Amino acid sequence: MADIAVDTRPRARSNENARWRVFARNVFPFVVVLGLWEIVARAGVFPPKLFPSLVTIAETFVRLTANGILPHHTFDTILRLLAGFALAAIAGVVLGILMGRSRRIEDIALPLVSIGAPIPGLAYAPLFLLWFGLGNTSAVLLVAFVSAFPIIFNTWTGVKAVKEIWVRSALAMGADDRRLFVKVIVPGALPYILTGLRLGLAQAWRILVGIEMLAAVPWGLGWMIFGAREFLNTDVMLAGVVVIAVLGLALEKLVFQKIEEYTVMRWGMVR
């Protein structure tokens, strides 16, 4: 029987075109925003000092990077962010799971979390500065405290949302408490936990930028942005904002999306 050759080139070409369409769809909003920004800057609607062009912002970004100032600010901010967010993730996930599995803990913790969550993060800043003093300690603890609330809420919701039939099926097949927790509760709640971590990270960024000014830390993107405001260095401020945006996008694409791909998407829980 003669071998039948299958031409896979059309399929490969189709996959490549699909990837380019996804890339164009993701890039298009940024192109539109940057184009509108450049048009407004060139039109002279605002003074160039207050609304610099993209070229000016890029030149400032390169200059601050080349002389080491921007990397130093970025490194210090990342350390505070990771330290605070790690504390929030651990405490938030643990407390959320305990609330979801224990009615007594839920009755005690839920009212406290419900009261504390709506309060703006900066409202807690004076208390933390009085309790822990100026510097990194108060900044890290405040980031952890504020960003823990969405993690707790979403983890608790995820545990409560695990389908009862899954739990009963696992118990009927002889699963003990440990296997029930590892094989059913955590996988079932994981999409909610990841959402809570995303929201917590956004909260962490917002409060960190503000507290870096108030806590009198010597370095940090928030400190740089607020310091540049005093001298109307809008290009420096926007360079700091760009770094924050790039870091946030990198964490989303390289961390959260990878976790989703290897867990809930592989399990068929989300598409």
C-alpha positions as CSV (number, residue, x, y, z in Angstrom):
1,M,0.0,0.0,0.0
2,A,1.4,3.3,-1.0
3,D,2.2,5.8,1.8
4,I,-0.2,8.7,1.9
5,A,1.6,12.1,2.5
6,V,-0.4,14.6,4.4
7,D,0.4,18.2,3.7
8,T,0.5,20.0,7.1
9,R,1.5,23.4,5.7
10,P,-2.0,24.8,5.5
11,R,-2.7,23.9,9.2
12,A,0.6,25.4,10.3
13,R,-0.1,28.5,8.3
14,S,-3.5,28.8,9.9
15,N,-2.1,28.5,13.4
16,E,0.5,31.1,12.6
17,N,-2.2,33.5,11.3
18,A,-4.3,32.9,14.4
19,R,-1.3,33.8,16.6
20,W,-0.7,37.0,14.7
21,R,-4.4,37.9,15.1
22,V,-4.2,37.4,18.8
23,F,-1.0,39.5,19.0
24,A,-2.6,42.3,16.9
25,R,-5.8,42.2,19.1
26,N,-3.7,42.6,22.2
27,V,-1.4,45.3,20.8
28,F,-4.2,47.4,19.2
29,P,-5.5,49.1,22.3
30,F,-2.0,50.2,23.3
31,V,-1.4,51.6,19.8
32,V,-4.6,53.6,20.0
33,V,-3.9,55.0,23.4
34,L,-0.3,55.9,22.6
35,G,-1.4,57.5,19.3
36,L,-4.0,59.7,21.0
37,W,-1.4,60.6,23.7
38,E,1.1,61.8,21.0
39,I,-1.6,63.7,19.2
40,V,-2.6,65.6,22.3
41,A,1.0,66.3,23.2
42,R,1.8,67.6,19.8
43,A,-1.4,69.7,19.6
44,G,-0.2,71.8,22.5
45,V,-3.5,71.3,24.5
46,F,-1.3,71.2,27.7
47,P,2.1,72.7,28.3
48,P,4.9,70.3,27.3
49,K,6.2,70.3,30.9
50,L,2.9,68.8,32.1
51,F,2.1,66.6,29.1
52,P,5.3,65.4,27.5
53,S,5.5,63.6,24.2
54,L,6.3,59.9,24.0
55,V,9.8,60.7,22.7
56,T,10.5,62.8,25.8
57,I,9.2,60.1,28.1
58,A,11.3,57.5,26.3
59,E,14.4,59.6,26.6
60,T,13.8,60.1,30.3
61,F,13.2,56.4,30.8
62,V,16.5,55.6,29.0
63,R,18.4,58.2,30.9
64,L,17.2,57.1,34.3
65,T,17.9,53.5,33.4
66,A,21.4,54.2,32.2
67,N,22.4,56.1,35.3
68,G,21.0,53.4,37.6
69,I,18.4,55.5,39.3
70,L,15.3,53.7,37.9
71,P,16.6,50.2,38.5
72,H,17.4,51.1,42.1
73,H,13.9,52.5,42.7
74,T,12.4,49.5,40.9
75,F,14.4,46.9,42.9
76,D,13.4,48.4,46.2
77,T,9.7,48.6,45.3
78,I,9.7,45.0,44.0
79,L,11.2,43.7,47.3
80,R,8.5,45.5,49.3
81,L,5.8,44.3,47.0
82,L,6.9,40.7,47.1
83,A,7.4,40.7,50.8
84,G,4.0,42.2,51.6
85,F,2.1,40.3,48.9
86,A,3.7,37.0,50.1
87,L,2.5,37.6,53.6
88,A,-1.0,38.5,52.3
89,A,-1.2,35.5,50.1
90,I,-0.3,33.0,52.8
91,A,-2.5,34.6,55.5
92,G,-5.4,35.3,53.1
93,V,-5.5,31.8,51.6
94,V,-5.2,30.1,55.0
95,L,-7.9,32.2,56.6
96,G,-10.2,32.0,53.6
97,I,-10.0,28.2,53.6
98,L,-10.6,28.0,57.4
99,M,-13.6,30.3,57.0
100,G,-15.0,28.2,54.2
101,R,-14.5,24.9,56.1
102,S,-15.5,26.0,59.6
103,R,-18.7,27.7,60.4
104,R,-17.4,28.9,63.8
105,I,-14.4,30.6,62.3
106,E,-16.6,32.1,59.6
107,D,-18.9,33.6,62.1
108,I,-16.0,35.2,64.0
109,A,-13.9,36.4,61.0
110,L,-16.4,37.3,58.4
111,P,-17.8,40.4,60.2
112,L,-14.3,41.7,60.9
113,V,-13.2,41.2,57.3
114,S,-16.4,42.8,56.0
115,I,-15.8,45.9,58.1
116,G,-12.1,46.2,57.3
117,A,-12.2,45.6,53.6
118,P,-14.2,48.7,52.4
119,I,-11.9,51.1,54.3
120,P,-9.4,52.7,51.9
121,G,-5.9,51.4,52.4
122,L,-4.3,54.8,53.0
123,A,-6.7,55.3,55.9
124,Y,-4.7,52.6,57.8
125,A,-1.4,54.2,56.9
126,P,-1.2,56.7,59.9
127,L,-1.9,53.8,62.3
128,F,0.8,51.6,60.9
129,L,3.3,54.4,60.9
130,L,2.6,55.0,64.6
131,W,2.7,51.4,65.5
132,F,5.7,50.3,63.4
133,G,7.5,53.6,62.7
134,L,8.9,54.9,59.5
135,G,10.6,52.7,57.0
136,N,10.2,49.4,55.3
137,T,8.5,47.5,58.1
138,S,5.4,49.7,58.2
139,A,5.3,49.7,54.3
140,V,5.5,45.9,54.0
141,L,3.0,45.2,56.8
142,L,0.5,47.7,55.4
143,V,0.8,46.2,51.9
144,A,0.2,42.8,53.4
145,F,-2.8,43.9,55.5
146,V,-4.6,45.8,52.7
147,S,-4.0,43.2,50.0
148,A,-5.2,40.3,52.2
149,F,-8.8,41.3,52.1
150,P,-9.7,40.4,48.5
151,I,-7.7,37.2,48.9
152,I,-9.7,36.2,52.0
153,F,-13.0,37.0,50.4
154,N,-12.3,35.1,47.1
155,T,-10.8,32.1,48.8
156,W,-13.7,31.9,51.2
157,T,-16.2,32.2,48.3
158,G,-14.3,29.5,46.3
159,V,-14.3,27.0,49.2
160,K,-18.0,27.6,49.7
161,A,-18.7,27.2,46.0
162,V,-17.2,23.7,45.8
163,K,-20.0,21.5,44.6
164,E,-21.5,19.3,47.3
165,I,-21.7,16.3,44.9
166,W,-17.9,16.4,44.5
167,V,-17.5,16.2,48.3
168,R,-20.0,13.4,48.7
169,S,-18.5,11.5,45.8
170,A,-15.0,11.7,47.3
171,L,-16.3,10.6,50.7
172,A,-18.2,7.7,49.2
173,M,-15.0,6.5,47.6
174,G,-13.2,6.5,50.9
175,A,-11.3,9.8,50.8
176,D,-10.1,11.0,54.2
177,D,-10.0,14.6,55.3
178,R,-6.5,15.2,53.8
179,R,-7.3,13.7,50.4
180,L,-10.6,15.5,50.4
181,F,-8.8,18.8,51.0
182,V,-6.0,18.2,48.5
183,K,-8.0,16.5,45.7
184,V,-11.4,18.3,45.9
185,I,-11.5,21.5,48.0
186,V,-8.3,23.1,46.8
187,P,-8.7,22.3,43.0
188,G,-12.4,23.4,43.2
189,A,-11.6,26.7,44.9
190,L,-8.4,27.4,42.9
191,P,-10.1,29.6,40.2
192,Y,-11.5,31.9,43.0
193,I,-8.2,31.9,44.8
194,L,-6.3,33.0,41.7
195,T,-8.9,35.8,41.2
196,G,-8.3,36.9,44.8
197,L,-4.6,36.9,44.3
198,R,-4.9,39.1,41.2
199,L,-7.1,41.5,43.0
200,G,-4.8,41.5,46.0
201,L,-1.8,42.2,43.8
202,A,-3.6,45.2,42.4
203,Q,-4.4,46.4,45.9
204,A,-0.8,45.9,46.9
205,W,0.4,48.1,44.0
206,R,-2.0,50.9,44.9
207,I,-1.2,51.1,48.6
208,L,2.6,50.6,48.1
209,V,2.9,53.6,45.8
210,G,1.2,55.8,48.4
211,I,2.9,54.4,51.4
212,E,6.4,54.8,49.9
213,M,5.9,58.5,50.1
214,L,4.4,58.5,53.6
215,A,6.8,56.0,55.2
216,A,9.9,58.1,54.4
217,V,11.7,55.3,52.6
218,P,14.8,56.5,50.7
219,W,14.1,54.6,47.4
220,G,11.0,53.3,45.6
221,L,8.9,54.0,42.5
222,G,6.2,55.7,44.6
223,W,8.9,57.9,46.3
224,M,10.3,58.7,42.9
225,I,6.9,59.6,41.4
226,F,5.8,61.8,44.3
227,G,9.3,63.5,44.4
228,A,9.1,64.3,40.7
229,R,5.8,65.9,41.2
230,E,7.3,68.6,43.5
231,F,9.5,69.7,40.5
232,L,6.8,69.2,37.8
233,N,9.0,66.5,36.2
234,T,6.0,64.8,34.5
235,D,8.3,62.7,32.3
236,V,9.9,61.2,35.4
237,M,6.5,60.5,36.9
238,L,5.3,58.8,33.7
239,A,8.5,56.7,33.5
240,G,7.8,55.4,36.9
241,V,4.2,54.7,35.9
242,V,5.4,52.8,32.9
243,V,7.6,50.6,35.0
244,I,4.7,49.8,37.4
245,A,2.5,48.9,34.4
246,V,5.2,46.7,32.8
247,L,5.8,44.9,36.1
248,G,2.1,44.3,36.6
249,L,1.7,42.9,33.1
250,A,4.8,40.7,33.6
251,L,3.4,39.2,36.8
252,E,0.0,38.6,35.1
253,K,1.5,36.9,32.0
254,L,4.4,35.1,33.5
255,V,3.0,34.0,36.9
256,F,-0.8,34.0,37.1
257,Q,-1.5,32.9,33.5
258,K,1.1,30.1,33.8
259,I,-0.4,28.9,37.0
260,E,-3.8,28.8,35.3
261,E,-2.5,27.0,32.3
262,Y,-0.9,24.2,34.4
263,T,-3.9,23.9,36.8
264,V,-7.4,25.0,36.2
265,M,-7.2,25.1,32.4
266,R,-5.6,21.7,32.2
267,W,-8.3,20.4,34.5
268,G,-11.0,21.8,32.2
269,M,-12.4,24.1,34.9
270,V,-12.0,27.3,32.8
271,R,-11.5,27.9,29.1
